[in-house]
Amino acid sequence: MTILQQGGNAPVSGTRVSVGFSWASSSGPTVDADASAYLLTALGKVRSDADMVFYNQPDGAGGAVRFGTTIGERGGFDVDLSRLPGDIERIVFCVTIHDAQSRRQTLALLADAEIAVSGDGNTIGYRPILSDATEAAMVFGELYLRNGQWKFRAVGQGFNGGLAPLARSFGIDVAEEAAPSPPPPPPSATPVRLSKVTLDKPGQTVSLEKKGASFGEIVVNLNWSRGRKGLFGGGNAIDLDLGCLFELADGRKGVVQALGNVFGSFAQPPYIALSGDDRTGDVSQGETLRINGGQWGAMRRIAIFANIYAGVPNWTQTDGVVTVTMPDQPPIEVRMTEGRNDRRLCGVVLIENDGGRLKATRIVDYFRDQQVLDEHLGWGLRWAAGRKD
């Protein structure tokens, strides 16, 4: 990787690039930070609100820029430069502290921050110094077009306020969440909503109503600090697995997990599928469960858990976060902010069919294994020892 200093630039190889972010929480309170991207014209402004790409609006320019939680350690963007409209000359990549004003947090709470741009086997990176940052938002870097060549520049420019004022500075019309509800504007004038649901208190719940015929595809993603910086002893990555207990409306119960190779099925019962098993932490897709929201009526409850399969348990260093996303709904985040290093399994979030609504309840409690979690929740499965092939 080529590491740039602030203000430095380098040409980007190829037309398909990924822009990934990584950071850790420094000592002190838990911090919730997010990445966003803005597609800008020569005037330094977006053409419309659709040119902001982030967790609540994951596609821009007809899919030329896509946000994903599994790109980089903390999320990022896939960019197809060849598909960008001709009037887009810059893409600015930012990191902001979520809900910065009420929590009075700044970027100084992030450690080991990095933006990395990869294409055609080459990677360009920038590591801003945030230890003295007083701002809650920062432009980490930008892709820009110069004489027909796309380049990456390390920016490191702080911005006062959080995501909303940053977005407004680029011309985004941001909805005021606390304002009284006016008559609905026409679809073309609907402002961008920056809402995200973070379940950070014991037993906290959120209930979501279907916006259409179904919830669509519900994606549960597990992301964590994989030990790249030696967090788990030496240079070894940790094997942190995502799984769930499920109970269907007809009473059938079971588990979906890599242990025992029980990967489930999306199209058939239990309508839950584990996308893969990331044993090293090097797989960019990470650990993801797909829930068939089109079959929501067939489901009663799903208990999401994370399990340390190999290595010494070290929950306090994982910075683990589970994100639940679905079309036309705010993403739900649950962070594993506490830790019991004598217990290998964390029950993260309980998802229930509550009269057709999707009800998510924070668990974040630690157990010896899946059987003890089962007993705690009253699931009633019979357990036997298993392994991964």
Stockholm file with secondary structure:
# STOCKHOLM 1.0

chainA/1-389         MTILQQGGNAPVSGTRVSVGFSWASSSGPTVDADASAYLLTALGKVRSDADMVFYNQPDGAGGAVRFGTTIGERGGFDVDLSRLPGDIERIVFCVTIHDAQSRRQTLALLADAEIAVSGDGNTIGYRPILSDATEAAMVFGELYLRNGQWKFRAVGQGFNGGLAPLARSFGIDVAEEAAPSPPPPPPSATPVRLSKVTLDKPGQTVSLEKKGASFGEIVVNLNWSRGRKGLFGGGNAIDLDLGCLFELADGRKGVVQALGNVFGSFAQPPYIALSGDDRTGDVSQGETLRINGGQWGAMRRIAIFANIYAGVPNWTQTDGVVTVTMPDQPPIEVRMTEGRNDRRLCGVVLIENDGGRLKATRIVDYFRDQQVLDEHLGWGLRWAAGRKD
#=GR chainA/1-389 SS CEEECTTCEEECCSSEEEEEEEEEECSSSCCCEEEEEEEECTTSSCSSGGGEEBTTBCEEGGGTEEEETTSSTTCEEEEEGGGSCTTCCEEEEEEEETTHHHHTCCGGGEEEEEEEEEETTEEEEECCCCTTCCCSEEEEEEEEEETTEEEEEEEEEEESSCHHHHHHHTTCCBCCTTSCCCSCCCGGGCCBCCCCEECCSTTCEEEECCSSSSCCEEEEEEECCCSTTSTTSTTCCCEEEEEEEEEETTSCEEEEBTTTTBCEESSSTTCEEECCCCSSSCCTTCEEEEEEGGGGGGEEEEEEEEEEEESCCCGGGTCCEEEEECTTSCCEEEECCSCCTTCCEEEEEEEEEETTEEEEEEEEEEESSHHHHHHHHTCCCCCCCCCCC
#=GC SS_cons         CEEECTTCEEECCSSEEEEEEEEEECSSSCCCEEEEEEEECTTSSCSSGGGEEBTTBCEEGGGTEEEETTSSTTCEEEEEGGGSCTTCCEEEEEEEETTHHHHTCCGGGEEEEEEEEEETTEEEEECCCCTTCCCSEEEEEEEEEETTEEEEEEEEEEESSCHHHHHHHTTCCBCCTTSCCCSCCCGGGCCBCCCCEECCSTTCEEEECCSSSSCCEEEEEEECCCSTTSTTSTTCCCEEEEEEEEEETTSCEEEEBTTTTBCEESSSTTCEEECCCCSSSCCTTCEEEEEEGGGGGGEEEEEEEEEEEESCCCGGGTCCEEEEECTTSCCEEEECCSCCTTCCEEEEEEEEEETTEEEEEEEEEEESSHHHHHHHHTCCCCCCCCCCC
//
